[in-house]
Amino acid sequence: MSLISASNVALSHGPDDIFWGATLSVPRGARIAIVGPNGVGKTSLLRILVGLEEPSDGTVHRSRKLTLGYLPQEATLTAGHTLWDECLRPFTELRNLGVRLSRLEMAMADPQQADEALVRYGPLQEKFDHLGGYTYENRIRQTLTGLGFEAVDFERPLEHLSGGQRTRALLARLLLSNPDLLVLDEPTNHLDIAAVEWLEGYLSKWEGTALLVSHDRYFLDKVVDNIWEMRQSGIELFRGNYSAYVMQRQERWELRHKLYEREKDRLEKELDYVKRNIAGQNTVQAKGRLRRLSRQLDAIDKGGLEAIQGKKWHQISEETGAQAQVMSIDEVHSRIRALRSPSGKPPVLTLNLGTRQRSGNIVLRASDLVVGYPRNQLFKVNELELRRLECAAILGPNGSGKTTFLKTVLDQVPPLEGEVKLGASLEIGYFAQAHEDLNPDFTLVEEIDAIEPSMLLAEIRHYLARFLFTGEDVFRPVSTLSGGERGRLALAKLALSRANLLLLDEPTNHLDIPSQEVLQGVLAEFQGTILLVSHDRYLIDALATQLWDIDQDTSSLRIFKGTYTQYHSQQESEQMESIAEIEIVQPDPEPRSKPPSGMTDHQRKVRLEEIETRIAYLERDLAQISAKLENPPEDSEKVQHLGEDYVELQNEINALLDEWEQLHIEV
């Protein structure tokens, strides 16, 4: 049974049609991603499906009692409480159950109420345990930590969080609420790689249904089992993850093009017969074929070449209401020549990254380098080397210093210690994440003219069209461009630099998947060297020959020679080995009751020292488990055991603290 279904849904804004003909069904347990070029209406479709926006046409049906969690790209949360309070909201009923249990426990201490309270306590306690009453706080900690929050953030008021943090807070609350259907609009936008990987692991084991929009191809490979490709004229369905979608899409493009070639060839042969016989002995047959050609071309106008596959021409004509008016031979000839292949390929940017000259073999070297600012040292680089035609990807959490390192290479931020040595014959092209090299007051034409003043206006317009800027768009001010449009303009400027060393800071940010695919292909063929900062693991895996990972724990840069897939496999192996080495100090089998009254001062002092020593050991073990839960293993049973150990240790620490406090009171 479908959780949500839609039939011929359309959306218009005034005279402009955004999309039409969207027919779909969301089955229970599916993991579906909607992909398509920017501006096609993916976010609007999500809002229509969840009931936040009404379609201009068509119908949407949602199953009864459907519980739904919706994550918009930018979240708005009610202020006035903390991040922790926000994550407690899904557990309101469970916490009320805990209050009832506490009252029953008090009643059981009263001999007059004990029997009745005990009868009611058993089933209620079993329900509380089954619903996770003893572990929900640990689930909150795991979820917040997994999404990149630190313990100091838990009690921060929501109004003190950044926009990206508020979106992550809403995502945490939605995951904890465990709805029937999660609808997520760009869920990885505000997450670093570690947090995205945690979310992938969570969703891969989650038993609910997910419908999402994302440009993160690696994430789509890990999470989804269906791809819906959205176009203005509807939705095309594909089975499998992103990689499967790419293969199926190519096969369908090729099939459609073969159909086009075959049908166009048949139409041209029919027209040739008409031309040769219209005035001869077979004039009746020729006129009949001309009439049929006219109907067929009208049918193509109505239903497209794609619609004729597997159908007879007269059926197409009847279904589309094609006219029976006979065209002239010249008109038929013109209409056949105007036919275009219905491959379904979206328009994509045309990018060429050529180099002006060849660089030296050693492009970049550094040793004993300290990156950062006078009062904020970020990390140290013992030694690194980047050679010609290599691609190094810099990894690390947000704020770890990736962009600062690029600016150190560019000599915009001086190193605190050491130096970066650049090779010979280098021409550097820099793609800035914030696009600060774009002048907001310039038009697109003026931006290109500033780099290539020799280009004529017609040449600039033709060049910008390769980056999907057409018509009067080329005269728009930069300040009016969207994030994706700014990215395409920055790429257009980068291509004109003819550099042989590219420093790229999040080049796929805001680019739709077709543009990402083009950029990846061009960079793969680039005859120069690349230093890349990106959260796009698909791009990193395709391009990087070595990875430079900023380790914030040691404030140092780790070098890994190999692909991202190899690096990730090694990280998982190290993590599993580390988890296996943790030795949990088991709780003392003796019950921790309150100390008997009448203890001597010496006995009390000895006991206090024992408690303090014990707490120190337990807190050490608790810290080890917390560190592992920040990046939990994929094995759900191991995560569960870690969570149980965490709760057990925390309970013992609390009991010891109570005893420690009581001993001090008695002094």
C-alpha positions as CSV (number, residue, x, y, z in Angstrom):
1,M,0.0,0.0,0.0
2,S,1.3,3.5,-0.9
3,L,1.9,6.0,1.8
4,I,1.5,8.9,-0.8
5,S,0.3,8.8,-4.4
6,A,-0.2,11.6,-6.9
7,S,-1.8,11.7,-10.3
8,N,-1.0,14.3,-13.1
9,V,0.1,16.9,-10.6
10,A,1.0,20.3,-12.1
11,L,2.2,23.6,-10.7
12,S,2.0,27.0,-12.3
13,H,3.0,30.4,-11.1
14,G,0.8,32.9,-13.1
15,P,1.4,32.2,-16.8
16,D,4.5,30.2,-16.2
17,D,4.2,26.4,-16.0
18,I,6.8,25.0,-13.5
19,F,5.9,21.3,-14.1
20,W,3.0,19.1,-15.2
21,G,2.0,15.5,-15.5
22,A,3.8,14.3,-12.3
23,T,2.3,10.8,-11.5
24,L,3.9,8.8,-8.7
25,S,3.5,6.5,-5.8
26,V,5.5,6.2,-2.6
27,P,5.4,2.5,-1.4
28,R,6.0,1.6,2.3
29,G,9.7,0.9,3.0
30,A,11.0,2.5,-0.2
31,R,14.0,4.9,-0.3
32,I,13.4,7.3,-3.1
33,A,15.4,10.3,-4.4
34,I,14.1,12.9,-6.7
35,V,16.8,14.3,-9.0
36,G,16.7,16.8,-11.8
37,P,18.1,20.2,-13.0
38,N,17.8,23.2,-10.7
39,G,14.6,25.1,-11.2
40,V,12.5,22.1,-12.3
41,G,10.4,22.2,-9.2
42,K,11.7,19.4,-6.9
43,T,11.2,21.4,-3.7
44,S,7.8,22.5,-4.8
45,L,6.8,18.9,-5.5
46,L,7.9,17.8,-2.0
47,R,5.8,20.6,-0.4
48,I,2.8,19.5,-2.5
49,L,3.2,15.9,-1.4
50,V,3.4,16.8,2.3
51,G,0.5,19.2,2.1
52,L,2.2,22.5,2.5
53,E,1.4,23.7,-1.0
54,E,-1.6,23.1,-3.3
55,P,-1.1,21.9,-6.9
56,S,-2.5,23.9,-9.8
57,D,-3.9,20.6,-11.2
58,G,-4.0,16.9,-10.3
59,T,-4.6,15.0,-7.1
60,V,-2.6,13.9,-4.1
61,H,-3.7,11.1,-1.7
62,R,-2.0,10.3,1.6
63,S,-2.8,7.2,3.6
64,R,-4.8,7.5,6.8
65,K,-2.9,7.9,10.1
66,L,0.3,8.7,8.2
67,T,3.0,10.1,10.4
68,L,5.3,12.3,8.4
69,G,8.5,14.2,9.1
70,Y,9.5,17.0,6.7
71,L,12.9,18.7,6.6
72,P,13.0,21.9,4.5
73,Q,16.3,23.3,3.2
74,E,16.2,26.0,5.8
75,A,14.5,25.1,9.1
76,T,12.6,27.4,11.4
77,L,12.2,26.3,15.0
78,T,10.3,27.8,17.8
79,A,12.8,29.7,20.1
80,G,12.6,29.7,23.9
81,H,14.1,26.4,24.7
82,T,17.4,24.5,24.2
83,L,18.6,22.0,21.6
84,W,18.2,19.2,24.1
85,D,14.6,20.3,24.8
86,E,13.9,20.2,21.1
87,C,15.1,16.6,20.9
88,L,13.0,15.7,23.9
89,R,9.8,16.6,22.1
90,P,9.4,13.2,20.4
91,F,9.5,11.5,23.8
92,T,6.8,13.5,25.6
93,E,4.5,10.5,26.0
94,L,7.4,8.2,27.1
95,R,8.5,10.8,29.7
96,N,5.0,11.0,31.0
97,L,5.1,7.2,31.4
98,G,8.3,7.6,33.4
99,V,6.5,10.0,35.7
100,R,3.7,7.5,36.3
101,L,6.3,4.8,37.1
102,S,8.0,7.1,39.6
103,R,4.7,7.7,41.4
104,L,4.0,4.0,41.5
105,E,7.4,3.4,43.0
106,M,6.6,5.9,45.7
107,A,3.2,4.1,46.2
108,M,5.0,0.8,46.6
109,A,6.8,2.2,49.6
110,D,3.5,2.6,51.3
111,P,2.2,-0.7,52.8
112,Q,-1.4,0.3,52.2
113,Q,-0.8,0.9,48.4
114,A,2.0,-1.5,47.7
115,D,0.0,-4.5,46.4
116,E,-2.1,-2.5,44.0
117,A,0.8,-0.4,42.9
118,L,2.9,-3.5,42.2
119,V,0.2,-5.0,40.0
120,R,0.1,-1.8,37.9
121,Y,3.8,-1.3,37.9
122,G,4.8,-4.5,36.1
123,P,3.0,-4.0,32.8
124,L,3.8,-0.3,32.8
125,Q,7.4,-0.9,33.4
126,E,7.6,-3.5,30.6
127,K,6.0,-1.0,28.2
128,F,8.4,1.8,29.3
129,D,11.3,-0.5,28.7
130,H,10.0,-1.7,25.3
131,L,9.6,1.9,24.1
132,G,13.1,2.7,25.0
133,G,12.5,4.5,28.3
134,Y,15.9,3.6,29.7
135,T,17.9,4.5,26.5
136,Y,16.1,7.5,24.8
137,E,18.5,10.0,26.4
138,N,21.4,8.0,25.0
139,R,19.7,8.0,21.6
140,I,19.5,11.7,21.7
141,R,23.2,12.0,22.5
142,Q,24.1,9.6,19.7
143,T,22.0,11.4,17.2
144,L,23.2,14.9,18.1
145,T,26.8,13.8,18.2
146,G,26.4,11.9,14.9
147,L,25.0,15.1,13.2
148,G,28.0,17.1,14.3
149,F,27.0,18.7,17.6
150,E,29.3,18.8,20.6
151,A,28.2,18.2,24.2
152,V,28.5,22.0,24.9
153,D,25.8,22.6,22.3
154,F,23.2,20.5,24.0
155,E,22.0,23.2,26.4
156,R,22.4,26.1,24.0
157,P,19.2,28.0,23.2
158,L,17.9,27.4,19.7
159,E,18.0,31.2,19.0
160,H,21.8,31.0,19.5
161,L,22.3,28.4,16.8
162,S,23.2,29.2,13.2
163,G,20.8,28.6,10.4
164,G,22.7,25.4,9.5
165,Q,22.7,24.2,13.1
166,R,18.9,24.8,13.3
167,T,18.4,22.7,10.2
168,R,20.5,19.9,11.8
169,A,18.5,20.3,15.1
170,L,15.3,19.7,13.2
171,L,16.8,16.7,11.4
172,A,17.8,15.2,14.7
173,R,14.3,15.7,16.1
174,L,12.7,14.1,13.0
175,L,15.0,11.1,13.2
176,L,14.2,10.6,16.9
177,S,10.5,10.9,16.2
178,N,10.7,7.8,13.9
179,P,7.8,8.8,11.5
180,D,6.3,6.5,8.9
181,L,7.7,8.7,6.1
182,L,10.7,11.0,6.2
183,V,10.7,13.7,3.5
184,L,14.1,15.4,3.3
185,D,15.0,18.3,1.1
186,E,18.8,18.4,0.7
187,P,19.5,16.8,4.1
188,T,23.3,16.8,3.6
189,N,23.6,20.6,2.9
190,H,24.8,21.6,6.4
191,L,26.7,18.4,7.2
192,D,30.4,17.6,7.0
193,I,31.6,14.3,5.6
194,A,31.6,12.6,9.0
195,A,28.1,13.6,9.8
196,V,26.9,12.6,6.3
197,E,28.4,9.2,6.8
198,W,26.7,8.8,10.1
199,L,23.4,9.7,8.5
200,E,24.0,7.2,5.7
201,G,24.5,4.5,8.3
202,Y,21.4,5.5,10.2
203,L,19.1,5.6,7.2
204,S,20.5,2.3,5.8
205,K,19.3,0.5,8.9
206,W,16.1,2.5,9.5
207,E,12.9,0.6,8.8
208,G,10.8,3.5,7.7
209,T,10.2,5.1,4.3
210,A,12.3,8.0,2.9
211,L,11.6,10.4,0.1
212,L,14.4,12.9,-0.5
213,V,15.9,15.5,-2.8
214,S,19.7,15.6,-2.9
215,H,22.6,16.5,-5.2
216,D,25.0,14.3,-3.1
217,R,25.6,11.4,-5.5
218,Y,27.7,9.4,-3.0
219,F,24.9,9.7,-0.5
220,L,22.3,8.6,-3.1
221,D,24.5,5.6,-3.8
222,K,24.5,4.6,-0.2
223,V,20.9,5.3,0.8
224,V,18.3,5.1,-2.0
225,D,16.9,2.2,-4.0
226,N,14.8,4.2,-6.4
227,I,15.5,7.4,-8.4
228,W,12.8,9.6,-9.8
229,E,14.2,11.9,-12.6
230,M,12.0,15.0,-12.7
231,R,11.4,17.0,-15.8
232,Q,9.0,19.8,-16.6
233,S,6.7,17.2,-18.4
234,G,6.6,14.6,-15.6
235,I,8.7,12.0,-13.7
236,E,10.6,9.0,-15.1
237,L,11.3,6.1,-12.7
238,F,14.5,4.2,-12.3
239,R,15.3,1.2,-10.1
240,G,18.4,1.2,-7.9
241,N,20.8,3.8,-6.5
242,Y,22.6,6.6,-8.3
243,S,25.1,4.5,-10.1
244,A,22.4,2.2,-11.4
245,Y,20.4,5.2,-12.5
246,V,23.3,6.5,-14.5
247,M,23.6,3.2,-16.4
248,Q,19.8,2.9,-17.0
249,R,19.6,6.6,-18.1
250,Q,22.3,6.1,-20.7
251,E,20.6,3.0,-22.0
252,R,17.3,4.8,-22.4
253,W,18.9,7.8,-24.1
254,E,20.5,5.4,-26.6
255,L,17.2,3.6,-27.2
256,R,15.3,6.8,-27.8
257,H,18.0,8.0,-30.2
258,K,17.8,4.8,-32.2
259,L,14.0,5.2,-32.3
260,Y,14.5,8.7,-33.6
261,E,16.9,7.6,-36.3
262,R,14.7,4.7,-37.4
263,E,11.5,6.7,-37.6
264,K,13.1,9.7,-39.2
265,D,14.6,7.5,-41.8
266,R,11.2,5.9,-42.5
267,L,9.5,9.3,-42.8
268,E,12.2,10.4,-45.3
269,K,11.7,7.3,-47.4
270,E,7.9,7.8,-47.4
271,L,8.4,11.4,-48.4
272,D,10.8,10.3,-51.2
273,Y,8.1,7.9,-52.5
274,V,5.6,10.7,-52.5
275,K,7.9,13.1,-54.4
276,R,8.6,10.5,-57.1
277,N,5.0,9.4,-57.6
278,I,2.8,12.4,-56.9
279,A,2.5,13.2,-60.6
280,G,2.9,9.8,-62.1
281,Q,0.9,6.6,-62.4
282,N,0.9,6.0,-58.7
283,T,-0.5,9.4,-57.8
284,V,-3.4,7.9,-55.8
285,Q,-1.0,5.9,-53.6
286,A,1.3,8.9,-53.3
287,K,-1.5,11.2,-52.1
288,G,-2.6,8.6,-49.6
289,R,0.9,8.4,-48.2
290,L,1.1,12.2,-48.1
291,R,-2.1,12.3,-46.1
292,R,-0.7,9.6,-43.7
293,L,2.6,11.5,-43.4
294,S,0.6,14.6,-42.4
295,R,-1.3,12.7,-39.7
296,Q,1.9,11.1,-38.4
297,L,3.7,14.5,-38.1
298,D,0.8,16.0,-36.3
299,A,0.8,13.0,-34.0
300,I,4.5,13.6,-33.3
301,D,3.8,17.2,-32.5
302,K,1.1,16.1,-30.0
303,G,2.7,13.0,-28.4
304,G,6.4,13.2,-29.4
305,L,8.5,10.6,-31.2
306,E,8.8,8.8,-27.9
307,A,5.0,8.1,-27.8
308,I,5.1,6.1,-31.1
309,Q,7.1,3.2,-29.7
310,G,5.1,0.0,-29.8
311,K,1.9,1.7,-31.3
312,K,0.4,2.1,-34.7
313,W,0.2,5.5,-36.3
314,H,-3.6,5.6,-36.5
315,Q,-3.7,4.9,-32.7
316,I,-1.4,7.8,-32.0
317,S,-3.4,10.1,-34.2
318,E,-6.7,9.2,-32.5
319,E,-5.2,9.4,-29.0
320,T,-3.6,12.8,-29.6
321,G,-6.4,14.2,-31.7
322,A,-4.0,14.8,-34.6
323,Q,-5.5,16.7,-37.5
324,A,-6.4,15.1,-40.8
325,Q,-5.4,18.2,-42.9
326,V,-3.0,17.3,-45.7
327,M,0.3,19.2,-45.8
328,S,2.2,20.2,-48.8
329,I,5.3,18.3,-49.8
330,D,7.5,21.2,-48.8
331,E,5.9,21.5,-45.4
332,V,6.3,17.8,-44.8
333,H,9.9,18.1,-45.8
334,S,10.4,21.0,-43.5
335,R,8.7,19.3,-40.5
336,I,10.8,16.1,-40.9
337,R,14.1,18.2,-41.1
338,A,13.0,20.0,-37.9
339,L,12.6,16.7,-35.9
340,R,14.9,16.5,-32.9
341,S,16.0,13.4,-31.0
342,P,13.8,12.9,-27.9
343,S,16.6,11.5,-25.8
344,G,15.5,13.2,-22.6
345,K,19.0,14.7,-22.0
346,P,18.8,17.9,-20.0
347,P,20.7,21.0,-21.2
348,V,24.1,21.0,-19.5
349,L,26.9,23.5,-19.3
350,T,29.8,23.1,-21.8
351,L,33.1,23.4,-20.0
352,N,36.6,23.2,-21.3
353,L,39.6,23.6,-19.0
354,G,42.7,24.0,-21.1
355,T,46.2,25.0,-19.9
356,R,48.4,27.7,-21.4
357,Q,51.7,26.0,-20.5
358,R,53.1,22.9,-18.8
359,S,54.2,23.2,-15.2
360,G,57.2,21.6,-13.6
361,N,57.0,18.1,-12.2
362,I,57.0,19.3,-8.6
363,V,54.0,21.6,-8.1
364,L,53.9,22.1,-4.3
365,R,56.0,21.2,-1.3
366,A,55.8,21.9,2.4
367,S,57.5,20.8,5.5
368,D,57.2,21.8,9.2
369,L,54.3,24.1,8.1
370,V,51.9,25.5,10.7
371,V,48.6,26.8,9.2
372,G,46.3,29.2,11.0
373,Y,46.2,32.7,12.5
374,P,48.3,34.4,15.2
375,R,45.8,33.5,18.0
376,N,44.4,30.4,16.4
377,Q,46.8,27.7,15.2
378,L,44.7,25.2,13.1
379,F,47.1,22.3,12.2
380,K,50.7,21.4,11.4
381,V,52.0,19.8,8.2
382,N,55.1,17.7,8.7
383,E,55.8,17.1,5.1
384,L,53.8,16.9,1.8
385,E,54.4,16.9,-1.9
386,L,52.1,17.4,-4.9
387,R,53.3,16.5,-8.3
388,R,52.1,17.4,-11.8
389,L,48.8,15.8,-12.9
390,E,48.0,14.7,-9.4
391,C,44.8,15.6,-7.5
392,A,45.0,16.0,-3.7
393,A,41.7,16.3,-1.8
394,I,41.8,18.1,1.6
395,L,39.4,16.5,4.1
396,G,38.4,17.7,7.6
397,P,35.4,18.9,9.6
398,N,33.9,22.3,9.1
399,G,36.2,25.0,10.6
400,S,39.3,22.8,10.6
401,G,41.2,25.0,8.2
402,K,40.7,23.6,4.7
403,T,40.0,27.0,3.1
404,T,42.8,28.6,5.2
405,F,45.2,26.1,3.8
406,L,44.3,27.1,0.2
407,K,44.8,30.8,1.1
408,T,48.2,29.9,2.6
409,V,49.1,28.3,-0.7
410,L,47.9,31.5,-2.5
411,D,50.0,33.6,0.0
412,Q,46.9,35.3,1.2
413,V,47.3,34.0,4.7
414,P,51.0,33.7,5.8
415,P,52.0,30.5,7.6
416,L,52.7,30.7,11.3
417,E,55.8,28.5,10.8
418,G,57.5,26.9,7.8
419,E,56.7,27.7,4.2
420,V,54.9,26.4,1.1
421,K,57.2,26.1,-1.9
422,L,55.5,26.3,-5.3
423,G,57.0,24.7,-8.4
424,A,58.2,26.3,-11.7
425,S,56.0,27.6,-14.5
426,L,52.8,27.7,-12.5
427,E,49.7,29.5,-13.4
428,I,47.1,29.3,-10.6
429,G,43.3,29.3,-11.0
430,Y,41.3,29.7,-7.8
431,F,37.6,28.8,-7.4
432,A,36.5,30.4,-4.1
433,Q,33.7,28.8,-2.1
434,A,32.0,32.1,-1.4
435,H,32.7,33.5,-4.9
436,E,34.2,36.6,-3.4
437,D,36.1,37.2,-6.7
438,L,32.7,38.1,-8.3
439,N,31.8,41.8,-8.3
440,P,28.1,42.0,-7.2
441,D,27.7,45.3,-9.2
442,F,29.0,43.8,-12.5
443,T,26.7,42.2,-15.0
444,L,27.7,38.7,-16.3
445,V,29.0,40.3,-19.5
446,E,31.2,42.7,-17.5
447,E,32.6,39.8,-15.4
448,I,33.8,38.1,-18.6
449,D,34.9,41.3,-20.2
450,A,37.1,42.1,-17.2
451,I,39.1,38.8,-17.9
452,E,39.0,38.8,-21.7
453,P,38.6,42.4,-22.9
454,S,39.4,41.3,-26.5
455,M,36.1,39.4,-26.7
456,L,33.3,41.0,-28.6
457,L,29.8,41.2,-27.1
458,A,28.5,38.5,-29.4
459,E,31.5,36.2,-28.4
460,I,30.8,36.8,-24.7
461,R,27.1,36.0,-25.2
462,H,28.0,32.8,-27.1
463,Y,30.6,31.9,-24.4
464,L,28.1,32.4,-21.5
465,A,25.5,30.3,-23.3
466,R,27.8,27.4,-22.8
467,F,27.2,27.9,-19.1
468,L,23.4,28.1,-19.6
469,F,23.2,31.9,-19.5
470,T,21.1,32.9,-22.4
471,G,19.0,35.8,-23.6
472,E,18.8,38.9,-21.4
473,D,20.2,36.9,-18.4
474,V,23.7,37.9,-19.5
475,F,22.9,41.5,-18.5
476,R,21.8,40.6,-15.0
477,P,23.8,42.0,-12.1
478,V,25.8,39.3,-10.2
479,S,24.0,40.3,-7.0
480,T,20.8,38.8,-8.4
481,L,22.2,35.3,-9.2
482,S,21.4,32.2,-7.2
483,G,24.1,30.1,-5.6
484,G,24.1,27.7,-8.6
485,E,24.2,30.5,-11.1
486,R,27.2,32.1,-9.2
487,G,28.9,28.8,-9.3
488,R,28.5,28.4,-13.1
489,L,29.7,32.0,-13.6
490,A,32.8,31.3,-11.5
491,L,33.5,28.2,-13.5
492,A,33.2,30.3,-16.7
493,K,35.8,32.7,-15.4
494,L,38.0,29.8,-14.2
495,A,38.0,28.3,-17.7
496,L,39.3,31.5,-19.2
497,S,42.3,31.5,-16.8
498,R,44.0,28.7,-18.7
499,A,45.7,27.8,-15.4
500,N,47.8,24.6,-14.9
501,L,47.2,24.4,-11.1
502,L,43.6,24.6,-9.9
503,L,42.7,25.4,-6.3
504,L,39.0,24.4,-6.0
505,D,37.0,25.2,-2.8
506,E,33.7,23.4,-2.9
507,P,33.3,23.6,-6.7
508,T,30.1,21.5,-6.8
509,N,28.2,23.5,-4.2
510,H,24.7,24.5,-5.5
511,L,25.4,22.7,-8.8
512,D,22.7,20.3,-9.9
513,I,23.6,16.7,-10.8
514,P,23.9,17.2,-14.6
515,S,26.4,20.1,-14.0
516,Q,28.3,18.1,-11.4
517,E,28.7,15.2,-13.9
518,V,30.0,17.6,-16.6
519,L,32.5,19.2,-14.2
520,Q,33.7,15.8,-13.0
521,G,34.3,14.7,-16.6
522,V,36.2,17.9,-17.5
523,L,38.4,17.8,-14.3
524,A,39.2,14.1,-15.0
525,E,40.6,15.1,-18.4
526,F,42.4,18.3,-17.1
527,Q,46.0,18.3,-18.1
528,G,47.2,20.0,-15.0
529,T,47.3,19.6,-11.2
530,I,44.3,20.0,-8.8
531,L,44.1,20.8,-5.1
532,L,40.5,20.2,-4.1
533,V,38.4,21.0,-1.0
534,S,35.0,19.4,-1.3
535,H,32.3,17.5,0.6
536,D,31.4,15.8,-2.7
537,R,32.8,12.3,-2.0
538,Y,31.7,11.1,-5.5
539,L,33.9,13.8,-7.0
540,I,36.8,13.1,-4.6
541,D,36.6,9.3,-5.3
542,A,36.7,9.9,-9.0
543,L,39.6,12.4,-9.1
544,A,41.8,12.3,-6.0
545,T,45.1,10.4,-6.1
546,Q,45.9,11.3,-2.5
547,L,44.0,12.6,0.5
548,W,45.1,15.2,3.0
549,D,43.1,14.7,6.1
550,I,43.1,17.3,8.9
551,D,43.0,15.5,12.2
552,Q,41.6,18.0,14.8
553,D,42.5,15.7,17.7
554,T,46.2,16.0,16.9
555,S,46.1,19.3,15.0
556,S,48.0,17.7,12.2
557,L,47.6,16.8,8.5
558,R,47.6,13.0,7.7
559,I,48.6,12.0,4.1
560,F,46.9,9.0,2.5
561,K,48.0,7.8,-1.0
562,G,45.0,6.3,-2.8
563,T,41.3,6.9,-3.5
564,Y,38.5,7.9,-1.2
565,T,37.0,4.4,-1.3
566,Q,40.4,2.9,-0.2
567,Y,40.7,5.6,2.5
568,H,37.2,5.0,3.9
569,S,37.8,1.2,4.0
570,Q,41.0,1.8,6.0
571,Q,39.1,4.1,8.4
572,E,36.4,1.5,9.0
573,S,39.0,-1.2,9.7
574,E,40.9,1.0,12.2
575,Q,37.6,2.0,13.9
576,M,36.6,-1.7,14.3
577,E,40.0,-2.6,15.7
578,S,39.8,0.3,18.1
579,I,36.4,-0.6,19.3
580,A,37.5,-4.2,19.9
581,E,40.4,-3.0,22.1
582,I,38.2,-1.0,24.5
583,E,38.2,-2.7,27.9
584,I,35.1,-1.7,29.8
585,V,35.6,-1.7,33.6
586,Q,32.7,-3.8,34.8
587,P,30.6,-2.5,37.7
588,D,31.4,-3.7,41.2
589,P,29.2,-6.8,41.8
590,E,28.7,-5.6,45.4
591,P,25.6,-3.3,45.8
592,R,26.4,0.4,46.4
593,S,24.2,1.1,49.4
594,K,24.5,4.1,51.6
595,P,27.4,3.9,54.1
596,P,26.3,2.8,57.6
597,S,26.0,5.6,60.1
598,G,28.6,5.9,62.7
599,M,31.7,5.6,60.3
600,T,34.9,6.9,61.8
601,D,36.6,9.8,60.1
602,H,39.3,7.5,58.9
603,Q,36.8,5.1,57.4
604,R,34.9,8.0,55.7
605,K,38.1,9.4,54.3
606,V,39.2,6.0,52.9
607,R,35.8,5.5,51.4
608,L,35.8,9.0,49.8
609,E,39.2,8.3,48.2
610,E,37.8,5.0,46.9
611,I,34.8,6.7,45.3
612,E,36.9,9.4,43.7
613,T,39.3,6.9,42.3
614,R,36.5,4.7,41.0
615,I,34.7,7.7,39.4
616,A,37.9,8.7,37.6
617,Y,38.2,5.2,36.1
618,L,34.5,5.2,35.1
619,E,34.7,8.6,33.5
620,R,37.7,7.6,31.5
621,D,35.8,4.5,30.2
622,L,32.7,6.7,29.6
623,A,34.8,9.2,27.5
624,Q,36.1,6.3,25.4
625,I,32.6,5.1,24.6
626,S,31.4,8.6,23.9
627,A,34.3,9.0,21.4
628,K,33.2,5.8,19.6
629,L,29.6,6.8,19.6
630,E,30.5,10.0,17.8
631,N,31.3,7.9,14.7
632,P,29.4,4.7,15.5
633,P,30.2,1.4,13.7
634,E,27.7,0.2,11.0
635,D,26.9,-2.9,13.0
636,S,23.7,-2.0,14.9
637,E,24.4,-4.7,17.6
638,K,27.7,-3.2,18.4
639,V,26.1,0.3,18.6
640,Q,23.5,-1.1,21.0
641,H,26.1,-2.7,23.2
642,L,28.0,0.5,23.4
643,G,24.8,2.3,24.3
644,E,24.0,-0.2,27.1
645,D,27.6,0.1,28.4
646,Y,27.3,3.9,28.4
647,V,24.0,3.8,30.4
648,E,25.4,1.3,32.9
649,L,28.5,3.3,33.5
650,Q,26.5,6.6,33.8
651,N,24.2,4.9,36.4
652,E,27.1,3.8,38.5
653,I,28.7,7.2,38.4
654,N,25.5,8.8,39.5
655,A,25.2,6.3,42.4
656,L,28.7,7.0,43.5
657,L,28.2,10.7,43.3
658,D,25.1,10.4,45.5
659,E,27.2,8.4,48.1
660,W,30.1,10.9,47.9
661,E,27.6,13.7,48.6
662,Q,26.0,11.8,51.5
663,L,29.4,11.2,53.1
664,H,30.3,14.9,52.9
665,I,26.9,15.8,54.5
666,E,27.6,13.5,57.4
667,V,31.0,15.2,58.1
